[in-house]
Amino acid sequence: PRPDRPQAEVEVVKARRELRAAENAVAVGRASLNVLLGREAQASLSVAGELAAPQTDHTAARWMAAALERNTELRVLRVDLDKAGLSVRLARKEAAPDISVEPFYEYDPKSGADNKVGVAVTVPLPVWRTNRPFVDAAQASAREIAAQYEKARRAVLGDVQKAHDTLRAARDQLAAFTPKLQAELETQLSD
């Protein structure tokens, strides 16, 4: 009927606005996931398989695993963590005395016959260095880097989950606007 035409036009405008908002949410979710996966934000993101509810959780787990593997901040922190572990090992080994064994040969030109050949052992004094402060400092540094890594890891996982949930919600919103519904709204608007 003629009086319902303005109402239908308003509904079509609302539907188009909601469609644009849902498409924008999908684009933002896709860009967020790409960045978290270490790719360009504009890179295409395709989901393999069917988009059934059980698949979504599995997909999120795969995205999280990929983000943990590819995130540059986490890579740097993993390298720093390895270096800190090596620093702790080095600090522990430096506590042992640095004993050196060297061969020697002495020739005394004045006496002529008193040539000496032997082995020299060098032991630094004090024999046992107290290296505990250096070990403690290296361990504290390693614990600090481990805490930074865990914090960054949790932030990445949270961001991936948030982006995944946003993308899933946007796809659900887009699914409500089926082509059939859009065609019906367009025909009502053109009448």
Order of alpha helices (4+ residues) and beta strands (2+ residues): alpha-alpha-alpha-beta-beta-alpha-alpha
